[in-house]
Amino acid sequence: MRLALDEHLSPTIAASLAEREIDVLAVVEVEELAGSSDIVLLARMARLDRALVTADYEDFARLDDLLRRRGERHAGLIYLAPTRFDLRRGRQAQLVDALTHFVTIHPDGIHGLAYWLEPRP
């Protein structure tokens, strides 16, 4: 599975995942993606076959519903509950571990699906 981190997520998370040999990009580091609307970003990630990791549940859940009604698919959404993960710089190891595990159990991707990411025990 290939990942993209929504722009509110630190590129240091992407760097930590890349060290674990996970194919990931940080949207904030890609000039033509930074500042894109959510619908444009989700469509672009579908073309790039990258599941989008985001803490922006409300907006992306609406887009997921819209795409389903249109019969369209995205490459997958992985939602982060801010109360479950500490997203501050230097405290992201739990998130990196959870994403690493998620990619391991979904190697072929989650096309068209949405999941809430859970911390590892």
MIDONU-651632 format. One record per residue: x, y, z of N, C-alpha, C in turn; residue number from 1. Coordinates in nm, 4 decimals. Layout:
N
         nX         nY         nZ        caX        caY        caZ         cX         cY         cZ   fise
          X          Y          Z          X          Y          Z          X          Y          Z    NUM
...
This chain:
121
         nX         nY         nZ        caX        caY        caZ         cX         cY         cZ   fise
     0.0831    -0.1167     0.0000     0.0000     0.0000     0.0000     0.0882     0.1240     0.0000      1
     0.0433     0.2227    -0.0744     0.1119     0.3506    -0.0811     0.0286     0.4541    -0.0067      2
     0.0956     0.5427     0.0673     0.0268     0.6406     0.1502     0.0585     0.7834     0.1084      3
    -0.0337     0.8719     0.1434    -0.0115     1.0160     0.1361    -0.0600     1.0738     0.2676      4
     0.0165     1.1635     0.3253    -0.0212     1.2285     0.4502    -0.0806     1.3645     0.4187      5
    -0.2034     1.3877     0.4640    -0.2701     1.5158     0.4444    -0.1788     1.6270     0.4956      6
    -0.1999     1.7489     0.4449    -0.1029     1.8543     0.4714    -0.0951     1.9004     0.6165      7
    -0.1885     1.8648     0.7001    -0.1786     1.9015     0.8413    -0.0903     1.8040     0.9204      8
    -0.0410     1.7006     0.8531     0.0475     1.6027     0.9182     0.1928     1.6329     0.8830      9
     0.2776     1.6242     0.9813     0.4184     1.6615     0.9677     0.4950     1.5713     0.8715     10
     0.5810     1.6320     0.7905     0.6683     1.5527     0.7037     0.7624     1.4603     0.7819     11
     0.7836     1.4876     0.9108     0.8680     1.3971     0.9894     0.8018     1.2603     1.0049     12
     0.6692     1.2564     0.9999     0.5984     1.1278     1.0034     0.6304     1.0512     0.8758     13
     0.6253     1.1201     0.7623     0.6577     1.0566     0.6346     0.8021     1.0055     0.6349     14
     0.8931     1.0849     0.6895     1.0336     1.0424     0.6937     1.0499     0.9167     0.7792     15
     0.9812     0.9109     0.8917     0.9893     0.7923     0.9782     0.9316     0.6692     0.9087     16
     0.8213     0.6884     0.8355     0.7621     0.5756     0.7622     0.8537     0.5309     0.6485     17
     0.9147     0.6255     0.5805     1.0064     0.5916     0.4711     1.1259     0.5126     0.5231     18
     1.1722     0.5448     0.6439     1.2812     0.4672     0.7042     1.2412     0.3215     0.7243     19
     1.1105     0.2980     0.7357     1.0586     0.1614     0.7511     1.0195     0.1012     0.6161     20
     1.0659     0.1666     0.5094     1.0442     0.1217     0.3715     0.8969     0.1237     0.3304     21
     0.8231     0.2202     0.3824     0.6851     0.2410     0.3411     0.6843     0.3543     0.2394     22
     0.6144     0.3309     0.1288     0.6037     0.4282     0.0211     0.5032     0.5354     0.0642     23
     0.5536     0.6525     0.0969     0.4702     0.7583     0.1526     0.5167     0.8932     0.1004     24
     0.4206     0.9833     0.0849     0.4566     1.1216     0.0554     0.3795     1.2129     0.1488     25
     0.4414     1.3230     0.1806     0.3774     1.4262     0.2624     0.3265     1.5334     0.1672     26
     0.1964     1.5525     0.1632     0.1347     1.6473     0.0711     0.1979     1.7852     0.0833     27
     0.2295     1.8254     0.2046     0.2859     1.9584     0.2275     0.4205     1.9771     0.1567     28
     0.4884     1.8681     0.1243     0.6191     1.8772     0.0585     0.6111     1.8699    -0.0936     29
     0.4904     1.8537    -0.1479     0.4739     1.8445    -0.2932     0.4070     1.9734    -0.3399     30
     0.4842     2.0574    -0.4048     0.4395     2.1929    -0.4380     0.3043     2.1957    -0.5086     31
     0.2824     2.1093    -0.6063     0.1562     2.1141    -0.6807     0.0372     2.0579    -0.6025     32
     0.0629     1.9965    -0.4873    -0.0461     1.9447    -0.4044    -0.0766     2.0336    -0.2847     33
     0.0231     2.0998    -0.2327     0.0045     2.1837    -0.1134    -0.1020     2.2895    -0.1398     34
    -0.1993     2.2984    -0.0514    -0.3058     2.3961    -0.0646    -0.4199     2.3525    -0.1552     35
    -0.4148     2.2303    -0.2066    -0.5231     2.1811    -0.2922    -0.6507     2.1638    -0.2122     36
    -0.7644     2.1786    -0.2805    -0.8914     2.1504    -0.2144    -0.8973     2.0009    -0.1837     37
    -0.9820     1.9645    -0.0894    -0.9924     1.8240    -0.0493    -1.0341     1.7349    -0.1657     38
    -1.1281     1.7788    -0.2471    -1.1746     1.6957    -0.3590    -1.0650     1.6781    -0.4635     39
    -0.9899     1.7830    -0.4894    -0.8782     1.7732    -0.5842    -0.7713     1.6791    -0.5286     40
    -0.7418     1.6935    -0.4003    -0.6409     1.6085    -0.3375    -0.6831     1.4612    -0.3414     41
    -0.8064     1.4331    -0.3078    -0.8532     1.2945    -0.3074    -0.8513     1.2354    -0.4477     42
    -0.8897     1.3137    -0.5468    -0.8859     1.2663    -0.6860    -0.7422     1.2411    -0.7312     43
    -0.6536     1.3294    -0.6941    -0.5127     1.3119    -0.7324    -0.4522     1.1883    -0.6659     44
    -0.4859     1.1650    -0.5399    -0.4353     1.0464    -0.4708    -0.4932     0.9191    -0.5333     45
    -0.6162     0.9252    -0.5824    -0.6741     0.8095    -0.6520    -0.5927     0.7782    -0.7772     46
    -0.5578     0.8817    -0.8534    -0.4757     0.8601    -0.9747    -0.3368     0.8077    -0.9402     47
    -0.2832     0.8501    -0.8258    -0.1504     0.8049    -0.7831    -0.1562     0.6740    -0.7032     48
    -0.2766     0.6224    -0.6801    -0.2990     0.4999    -0.6032    -0.2376     0.5098    -0.4634     49
    -0.2730     0.6180    -0.3935    -0.2241     0.6413    -0.2580    -0.3428     0.6627    -0.1638     50
    -0.3485     0.5843    -0.0581    -0.4492     0.6054     0.0460    -0.4107     0.7322     0.1215     51
    -0.5097     0.8132     0.1522    -0.4846     0.9393     0.2203    -0.5058     0.9239     0.3704     52
    -0.4064     0.9642     0.4470    -0.4118     0.9624     0.5934    -0.4482     1.1039     0.6373     53
    -0.5564     1.1169     0.7147    -0.6038     1.2493     0.7529    -0.6732     1.2475     0.8886     54
    -0.6663     1.3599     0.9568    -0.7429     1.3789     1.0799    -0.8672     1.4628     1.0512     55
    -0.8900     1.4944     0.9255    -1.0020     1.5776     0.8822    -1.1200     1.4886     0.8435     56
    -1.1774     1.4219     0.9430    -1.2843     1.3251     0.9181    -1.4078     1.3880     0.8540     57
    -1.4556     1.4969     0.9074    -1.5830     1.5525     0.8600    -1.5812     1.5828     0.7107     58
    -1.4804     1.6522     0.6636    -1.4746     1.6882     0.5217    -1.4560     1.5657     0.4329     59
    -1.3666     1.4783     0.4709    -1.3397     1.3635     0.3843    -1.4505     1.2586     0.3907     60
    -1.5200     1.2488     0.5010    -1.6352     1.1577     0.5081    -1.7441     1.2037     0.4111     61
    -1.7660     1.3357     0.4028    -1.8632     1.3885     0.3062    -1.8202     1.3579     0.1633     62
    -1.6912     1.3749     0.1351    -1.6408     1.3457     0.0006    -1.6506     1.1966    -0.0310     63
    -1.6204     1.1134     0.0655    -1.6324     0.9682     0.0489    -1.7769     0.9330     0.0121     64
    -1.8721     0.9903     0.0839    -2.0134     0.9660     0.0564    -2.0513     1.0148    -0.0837     65
    -2.0058     1.1322    -0.1204    -2.0342     1.1874    -0.2528    -1.9808     1.0960    -0.3629     66
    -1.8569     1.0529    -0.3486    -1.7980     0.9650    -0.4493    -1.8729     0.8324    -0.4588     67
    -1.9121     0.7769    -0.3471    -1.9891     0.6518    -0.3476    -2.1207     0.6692    -0.4230     68
    -2.1896     0.7812    -0.3993    -2.3170     0.8063    -0.4680    -2.2971     0.8221    -0.6188     69
    -2.1815     0.8741    -0.6581    -2.1502     0.8903    -0.8008    -2.0963     0.7617    -0.8638     70
    -2.0700     0.6613    -0.7796    -2.0110     0.5381    -0.8311    -1.8623     0.5493    -0.8583     71
    -1.7980     0.6469    -0.7958    -1.6535     0.6678    -0.8120    -1.5805     0.6161    -0.6882     72
    -1.4510     0.5905    -0.7065    -1.3723     0.5388    -0.5941    -1.2473     0.6220    -0.5733     73
    -1.2011     0.6207    -0.4522    -1.0721     0.6805    -0.4177    -0.9779     0.5651    -0.3842     74
    -0.8547     0.5969    -0.3518    -0.7567     0.4911    -0.3211    -0.7609     0.4489    -0.1750     75
    -0.8491     0.5088    -0.0964    -0.8629     0.4739     0.0441    -0.8415     0.5937     0.1337     76
    -0.9110     0.5904     0.2482    -0.8975     0.6940     0.3493    -0.8652     0.6284     0.4826     77
    -0.7672     0.6835     0.5511    -0.7302     0.6373     0.6848    -0.7464     0.7573     0.7770     78
    -0.8479     0.7470     0.8634    -0.8789     0.8575     0.9536    -0.8031     0.8426     1.0853     79
    -0.7582     0.9569     1.1371    -0.6909     0.9626     1.2663    -0.7775     1.0415     1.3631     80
    -0.8084     0.9829     1.4746    -0.8790     1.0571     1.5789    -0.7736     1.1319     1.6606     81
    -0.7808     1.2646     1.6647    -0.6814     1.3416     1.7398    -0.6734     1.3023     1.8870     82
    -0.7790     1.2469     1.9410    -0.7759     1.2041     2.0807    -0.7024     1.0719     2.0987     83
    -0.6764     1.0012     1.9898    -0.6103     0.8709     1.9972    -0.4602     0.8773     1.9678     84
    -0.4184     0.9830     1.8973    -0.2775     0.9962     1.8590    -0.2272     1.1355     1.8923     85
    -0.1054     1.1428     1.9435    -0.0411     1.2702     1.9698     0.0345     1.3085     1.8425     86
    -0.0109     1.4130     1.7755     0.0471     1.4520     1.6478     0.1567     1.5570     1.6601     87
     0.1914     1.5931     1.7832     0.2970     1.6930     1.8022     0.4330     1.6356     1.7651     88
     0.5148     1.7220     1.7151     0.6511     1.6840     1.6756     0.7223     1.6158     1.7919     89
     0.7898     1.5054     1.7635     0.8642     1.4321     1.8639     0.7800     1.3318     1.9411     90
     0.6484     1.3281     1.9149     0.5591     1.2364     1.9873     0.4781     1.1507     1.8916     91
     0.5331     1.1292     1.7751     0.4570     1.0636     1.6701     0.4894     0.9156     1.6518     92
     0.5694     0.8590     1.7392     0.6099     0.7188     1.7251     0.4896     0.6250     1.7268     93
     0.3909     0.6541     1.8103     0.2720     0.5684     1.8179     0.1974     0.5685     1.6841     94
     0.1872     0.6845     1.6207     0.1223     0.6939     1.4897     0.2023     0.6191     1.3841     95
     0.3325     0.6358     1.3848     0.4182     0.5656     1.2881     0.4042     0.4147     1.3051     96
     0.4034     0.3671     1.4286     0.3850     0.2230     1.4535     0.2497     0.1737     1.4017     97
     0.1437     0.2505     1.4282     0.0096     0.2102     1.3851    -0.0014     0.2085     1.2327     98
     0.0551     0.3080     1.1660     0.0512     0.3099     1.0198     0.1349     0.1975     0.9597     99
     0.2488     0.1705     1.0204     0.3332     0.0598     0.9731     0.2561    -0.0717     0.9811    100
     0.1898    -0.0950     1.0931     0.1108    -0.2164     1.1089    -0.0044    -0.2193     1.0081    101
    -0.0727    -0.1089     0.9897    -0.1854    -0.1016     0.8973    -0.1418    -0.1383     0.7554    102
    -0.0307    -0.0822     0.7116     0.0208    -0.1123     0.5775     0.0570    -0.2607     0.5668    103
     0.1113    -0.3168     0.6725     0.1493    -0.4583     0.6733     0.0277    -0.5490     0.6562    104
    -0.0842    -0.5138     0.7194    -0.2013    -0.6017     0.7100    -0.2893    -0.5704     0.5878    105
    -0.2581    -0.4613     0.5165    -0.3312    -0.4256     0.3941    -0.2318    -0.3995     0.2809    106
    -0.1481    -0.4972     0.2464    -0.0423    -0.4712     0.1481    -0.0952    -0.4325     0.0099    107
    -0.2147    -0.4778    -0.0248    -0.2694    -0.4484    -0.1573    -0.3550    -0.3223    -0.1602    108
    -0.3594    -0.2498    -0.0507    -0.4342    -0.1256    -0.0466    -0.5746    -0.1431     0.0077    109
    -0.6446    -0.0317     0.0153    -0.7816    -0.0297     0.0692    -0.8723     0.0471    -0.0274    110
    -0.8569     0.0269    -0.1520    -0.9267     0.1010    -0.2571    -1.0762     0.1162    -0.2296    111
    -1.1206     0.2415    -0.2252    -1.2605     0.2730    -0.2060    -1.3109     0.2603    -0.0632    112
    -1.2250     0.2216     0.0291    -1.2664     0.1993     0.1676    -1.2121     0.3090     0.2595    113
    -1.2730     0.3205     0.3758    -1.2272     0.4157     0.4769    -1.2169     0.3426     0.6103    114
    -1.1105     0.3693     0.6828    -1.0852     0.3055     0.8127    -1.0465     0.4096     0.9156    115
    -1.0812     0.3828     1.0406    -1.0273     0.4583     1.1528    -0.9030     0.3839     1.1992    116
    -0.7918     0.4525     1.2069    -0.6676     0.3923     1.2526    -0.6706     0.3800     1.4054    117
    -0.6299     0.2657     1.4529    -0.6239     0.2404     1.5972    -0.4786     0.2301     1.6420    118
    -0.4480     0.2832     1.7599    -0.3109     0.2667     1.8133    -0.2815     0.1188     1.8371    119
    -0.1565     0.0834     1.8268    -0.1132    -0.0532     1.8584    -0.1127    -0.0706     2.0094    120
    -0.1497    -0.1884     2.0577    -0.1500    -0.2102     2.2034    -0.0101    -0.2055     2.2628    121
